[in-house]
Amino acid sequence: MIQIKFTTDEIEKLNYERYHYPHPKVQKKMEALFLKSQGLPHNQILRLCHISESTLTYYLWEYIQDGIEGLKKLGYKGKPNELMKHADTLEQYFKQNPPRSIGDAQDSIQRLTGIKRSSTQIRIFLKKIGMRCIKVGFVPGKAIYPEKISEQEQFKKDELEPRLAEAKAGKRSVFFC
């Protein structure tokens, strides 16, 4: 059994960090060390923290070597994103051929790169390269009430058709969204 002498300041810091540190894995490390500081035997710490004996030993040696700051180090670097190698070409492709949906983007990426990813991963990748999802609008239906029909006809005759005629003559620009 590894023997460690904890100061009251360290115990207070462990107690605080086990609840307030942002990463749950670090919280678990702090919890295990806090329980050790309270004099609990290793088998109870293992049971309460749901960790193995080798994991507890690793936490203890980590604490002995680097203190509480050493427990905060995660050391996980992750895997590199394979899609980021193709980011430039995919970004150019999607600017010329915007996808209609995430599924459409997923199919295009698989066809162009040979890499298959879930729709969630595709959405995250597209955000990383600067794309965003836009909401699709709708065209309102035809009016069914006589007063609405006459209102639509009046708008068409007085406002829409004159503006379209000006656009044809080159006096006005019209943009459809």
C-alpha positions as CSV (number, residue, x, y, z in Angstrom):
1,M,0.0,0.0,0.0
2,I,1.4,3.4,-1.0
3,Q,1.6,5.8,1.9
4,I,1.1,9.6,1.3
5,K,1.0,12.4,3.8
6,F,-1.6,15.0,2.7
7,T,-1.6,18.6,4.1
8,T,-4.9,20.2,5.0
9,D,-4.5,22.7,2.1
10,E,-4.1,19.7,-0.3
11,I,-7.1,18.0,1.1
12,E,-9.2,21.1,0.7
13,K,-8.0,21.6,-2.9
14,L,-8.8,17.9,-3.7
15,N,-12.3,18.3,-2.1
16,Y,-13.0,21.4,-4.2
17,E,-11.6,20.0,-7.5
18,R,-13.5,16.7,-7.3
19,Y,-16.7,18.6,-7.8
20,H,-15.7,21.7,-9.7
21,Y,-13.0,20.6,-12.3
22,P,-14.6,20.7,-15.8
23,H,-13.4,17.3,-17.0
24,P,-15.1,14.2,-15.4
25,K,-12.0,12.0,-15.7
26,V,-10.0,14.5,-13.6
27,Q,-12.9,14.7,-11.1
28,K,-12.6,11.0,-10.7
29,K,-8.9,11.2,-10.0
30,M,-9.5,13.9,-7.5
31,E,-12.2,11.8,-5.8
32,A,-9.9,8.8,-5.5
33,L,-7.1,10.9,-4.0
34,F,-9.5,12.7,-1.7
35,L,-10.8,9.3,-0.4
36,K,-7.1,8.2,0.1
37,S,-6.5,11.4,2.1
38,Q,-9.5,10.5,4.4
39,G,-7.7,7.2,5.3
40,L,-10.0,4.8,3.4
41,P,-8.4,1.5,2.4
42,H,-7.6,0.9,-1.2
43,N,-10.4,-1.8,-1.7
44,Q,-13.0,0.7,-0.6
45,I,-11.6,3.4,-2.9
46,L,-11.7,0.9,-5.8
47,R,-15.3,0.0,-5.0
48,L,-16.5,3.6,-4.5
49,C,-14.7,5.1,-7.6
50,H,-15.3,2.0,-9.8
51,I,-11.7,1.8,-10.8
52,S,-9.1,-1.0,-11.0
53,E,-6.2,-1.4,-8.6
54,S,-3.7,-0.5,-11.3
55,T,-5.6,2.7,-12.1
56,L,-5.5,3.7,-8.5
57,T,-1.8,3.0,-8.3
58,Y,-1.3,5.1,-11.5
59,Y,-3.3,8.0,-9.9
60,L,-1.2,7.8,-6.7
61,W,2.1,7.8,-8.5
62,E,0.9,10.6,-10.7
63,Y,0.1,12.6,-7.5
64,I,3.5,11.7,-5.9
65,Q,5.4,12.9,-9.0
66,D,3.5,16.1,-10.0
67,G,1.1,16.9,-7.2
68,I,-2.5,18.0,-7.9
69,E,-1.5,19.7,-11.1
70,G,-0.2,16.3,-12.4
71,L,-3.7,14.9,-11.8
72,K,-5.1,17.5,-14.1
73,K,-3.1,16.3,-17.1
74,L,-5.1,14.1,-19.4
75,G,-2.5,13.2,-21.9
76,Y,-5.0,12.2,-24.6
77,K,-4.2,13.6,-28.0
78,G,-7.0,12.0,-30.0
79,K,-6.8,10.7,-33.5
80,P,-6.2,13.1,-36.4
81,N,-9.3,13.9,-38.5
82,E,-8.8,12.2,-41.9
83,L,-11.3,14.6,-43.6
84,M,-9.1,17.6,-42.7
85,K,-6.5,16.4,-45.2
86,H,-9.2,16.9,-47.9
87,A,-10.6,20.2,-46.5
88,D,-9.5,22.5,-49.2
89,T,-10.8,20.4,-52.1
90,L,-14.1,19.6,-50.3
91,E,-14.6,23.2,-49.5
92,Q,-14.2,24.2,-53.1
93,Y,-16.4,21.4,-54.3
94,F,-19.2,22.4,-51.8
95,K,-19.0,26.1,-52.8
96,Q,-19.6,25.1,-56.4
97,N,-22.1,22.3,-55.6
98,P,-23.8,23.1,-52.3
99,P,-25.3,20.0,-50.7
100,R,-29.0,20.0,-50.1
101,S,-28.7,18.0,-46.9
102,I,-26.2,16.4,-44.5
103,G,-26.9,13.1,-46.2
104,D,-26.1,14.6,-49.6
105,A,-22.9,16.0,-48.2
106,Q,-22.1,12.6,-46.7
107,D,-22.6,10.9,-50.0
108,S,-20.4,13.4,-51.8
109,I,-17.6,13.2,-49.3
110,Q,-17.6,9.4,-49.5
111,R,-17.6,9.5,-53.3
112,L,-14.8,12.1,-53.5
113,T,-12.5,10.8,-50.7
114,G,-13.6,7.3,-50.0
115,I,-14.0,8.2,-46.3
116,K,-17.4,7.2,-44.7
117,R,-18.5,9.2,-41.6
118,S,-21.8,9.5,-39.7
119,S,-24.1,12.4,-40.4
120,T,-23.1,13.9,-37.0
121,Q,-19.4,13.8,-37.9
122,I,-20.1,15.3,-41.4
123,R,-22.1,18.2,-39.7
124,I,-19.1,18.9,-37.4
125,F,-16.6,18.8,-40.3
126,L,-18.7,21.1,-42.4
127,K,-18.9,23.6,-39.5
128,K,-15.1,23.4,-39.2
129,I,-14.5,24.3,-42.8
130,G,-16.9,27.3,-42.5
131,M,-20.1,26.0,-43.8
132,R,-23.4,26.2,-42.1
133,C,-26.9,24.8,-42.3
134,I,-29.6,27.1,-43.5
135,K,-33.3,26.8,-42.9
136,V,-35.4,26.2,-45.9
137,G,-38.3,28.6,-46.5
138,F,-41.7,27.7,-47.9
139,V,-44.0,29.2,-50.5
140,P,-47.3,30.2,-49.0
141,G,-50.4,28.4,-50.4
142,K,-53.1,29.8,-52.5
143,A,-55.6,32.0,-50.7
144,I,-59.0,30.5,-50.2
145,Y,-61.0,33.5,-48.8
146,P,-62.3,36.0,-51.4
147,E,-60.9,39.1,-49.6
148,K,-57.4,37.4,-49.5
149,I,-57.6,36.5,-53.2
150,S,-58.5,40.1,-54.2
151,E,-55.7,41.3,-51.9
152,Q,-53.2,39.0,-53.7
153,E,-54.4,40.1,-57.1
154,Q,-54.1,43.8,-56.1
155,F,-50.5,43.3,-54.9
156,K,-49.6,41.4,-58.1
157,K,-51.1,44.1,-60.3
158,D,-50.0,47.2,-58.4
159,E,-46.6,46.2,-57.0
160,L,-45.1,43.0,-58.4
161,E,-45.7,43.3,-62.1
162,P,-44.5,46.9,-62.4
163,R,-41.3,46.0,-60.5
164,L,-40.7,42.9,-62.8
165,A,-41.2,45.2,-65.8
166,E,-38.6,47.6,-64.5
167,A,-36.2,44.7,-63.9
168,K,-36.7,43.5,-67.6
169,A,-36.0,47.1,-68.7
170,G,-32.8,47.1,-66.7
171,K,-33.9,49.8,-64.2
172,R,-34.2,47.5,-61.2
173,S,-32.6,44.4,-59.8
174,V,-34.7,41.6,-58.5
175,F,-33.4,38.9,-56.2
176,F,-35.3,35.7,-55.3
177,C,-34.3,34.0,-52.1
